Amino acid sequence: MILFDTGDNIGQEFISVIKYLQEKAESNSDYFFAYEVDHVGILKSVFWADGRAISFYLIFCDLIIFDTTYKTNHLNLPFALFSGVNHHRQVILFGYTLLTDEQRGTFVWLFNKWLKCMYGVTPKVIITDQDAQIGDAIKIIFSNSRHRYCFWHVRKYIAEQQIPLMNKYEDYFVIDFNLWYSSCDVCTCRE
């Protein structure tokens, strides 16, 4: 028996989500979902993918993007997407998850369920943000996949770090940084 934290709306909404996913799985044999409960039976995480997403992944499994939108929904839970790109350069969705935390163990559970859902087919490349917990889980579960950081997150981090450097080296920093950033293989920075 699964117990839910019914002291707030989260417990009731999780019950509704699980019932919905069970109904989808009963009416569609290609539908996959899994959920995790903690040691006292309270729902922690849920992952799901429909047959279309699974078939897309099996065709376009070279690269996946795992994107966590950190606690921006009304439940204050991380929602994450597995996505990729098809041969027309269109974004396609492979799977979805709600997580109660962003710990390595949670991501290990999630990636194991992902592999079960996708018939054990691992991606060649997985792109994520710079979260160390995700990186650790990828090393454990997707050990043969190349893990790369999302360009947008890298650029955001660099921009945040530029301000102190710009103040210290204002004469040359912006010019040298832009030369370095746009170069392909040769550093053109001054010594």
Summary of the structure (lengths in Angstrom):
residues: 191
radius of gyration: 20.4
end to end distance: 66.2
largest distance: 66.4
contacts: 528
relative contact order: 0.11
helix: 42%
strand: 23%
